[in-house]
Amino acid sequence: MTMTTTQRILDLAAAAPASHGEDLVLLLGEANELYQQGLQALHREVAERLGGLATADLMSAAEKAGMPCDASPDRDEAILLLALVEWEMTPAAMAFMEMAQAAARRGVCLIPED
């Protein structure tokens, strides 16, 4: 059976509270990679779904999603931001964000210290 991105991120998030130090960093790293892969896959789907829309319709969709738009938006950027808004509502993204926030409260993050 193939594990989905969502399933794996949920598993990593469930394991994170019992992990410490380097083990937690490894879990965060894997979850971050899966988060990025999921966002990229959804971005491709959204680009296919919305790519044929007129720019004005894209901006209308962005406004409805609560996304701020520039006076002269770039179509590709608008599509990416719409994908990000959609992705952030998925269980995988929410689990990753909670995992990262909980790890940060414990002093652990993926950004190396200088």
C-alpha positions in Angstrom: 0.0 0.0 0.0 1.3 3.4 -0.9 1.4 6.1 1.8 0.1 9.5 0.7 1.8 12.8 1.6 -1.0 13.6 4.0 -0.7 10.3 5.8 3.1 10.6 6.1 2.9 14.1 7.4 0.3 13.1 9.9 2.5 10.2 11.1 5.5 12.5 11.4 3.4 15.1 13.4 2.1 12.3 15.7 5.7 11.1 16.3 7.1 14.6 16.9 6.0 15.2 20.5 8.0 12.2 21.7 11.1 13.2 19.6 13.9 15.4 20.8 16.9 17.2 19.4 18.3 15.8 16.2 15.5 13.3 15.9 12.9 16.1 15.9 15.0 18.0 13.3 15.0 15.0 11.1 11.2 14.6 11.4 10.7 18.3 10.6 13.0 18.0 7.6 11.1 15.1 6.2 7.8 16.8 6.9 9.0 20.1 5.3 10.1 18.2 2.2 6.7 16.5 1.9 4.9 19.9 2.6 6.8 21.4 -0.4 6.1 18.4 -2.6 2.4 18.6 -1.8 2.3 22.4 -2.5 4.1 21.9 -5.8 1.6 19.1 -6.8 -1.4 21.3 -5.9 0.2 24.3 -7.7 0.3 22.2 -10.9 -3.4 21.2 -10.4 -4.5 24.8 -9.7 -2.5 26.0 -12.7 -4.4 23.5 -14.9 -7.7 24.4 -13.4 -7.3 28.2 -13.4 -4.8 28.8 -16.2 -7.4 29.5 -18.8 -9.1 32.2 -16.7 -8.9 35.8 -17.7 -6.6 37.9 -15.4 -9.6 39.8 -14.1 -11.2 36.5 -13.1 -8.0 35.3 -11.4 -7.9 38.5 -9.4 -11.6 38.1 -8.4 -10.8 34.5 -7.2 -7.9 35.9 -5.3 -10.0 38.5 -3.6 -12.6 35.9 -2.7 -9.9 33.8 -1.1 -8.8 36.8 1.0 -5.5 37.2 -0.8 -4.1 40.7 -1.3 -3.4 41.6 -4.9 -1.2 44.2 -6.4 -2.5 46.8 -8.9 -0.5 44.9 -11.6 -0.5 41.3 -10.6 1.5 38.6 -12.3 -0.7 35.7 -13.5 1.7 33.0 -12.4 2.2 34.6 -9.0 -1.6 34.9 -8.5 -2.0 31.2 -9.4 0.7 30.2 -7.0 -0.8 32.3 -4.2 -4.2 30.8 -4.9 -2.6 27.3 -4.7 -1.0 28.3 -1.4 -4.3 29.5 0.1 -5.9 26.2 -0.9 -2.9 24.1 0.3 -2.9 25.8 3.7 -6.4 24.5 4.3 -5.4 20.8 3.8 -4.9 18.4 6.7 -1.3 17.9 5.6 -0.4 21.6 5.7 -2.2 22.2 9.0 -0.4 19.2 10.6 3.0 20.4 9.4 2.4 24.0 10.6 1.3 22.7 14.1 4.3 20.4 14.2 6.7 23.2 13.3 5.1 25.6 15.8 5.3 23.0 18.6 8.9 22.3 17.7 9.7 26.0 17.7 8.2 26.3 21.2 10.7 23.6 22.2 13.6 25.6 20.6 13.9 23.4 17.5 13.6 24.6 13.9 15.1 23.8 10.5 16.9 27.1 10.2 20.5 26.6 11.4 21.9 28.9 14.0 24.9 31.0 13.0 
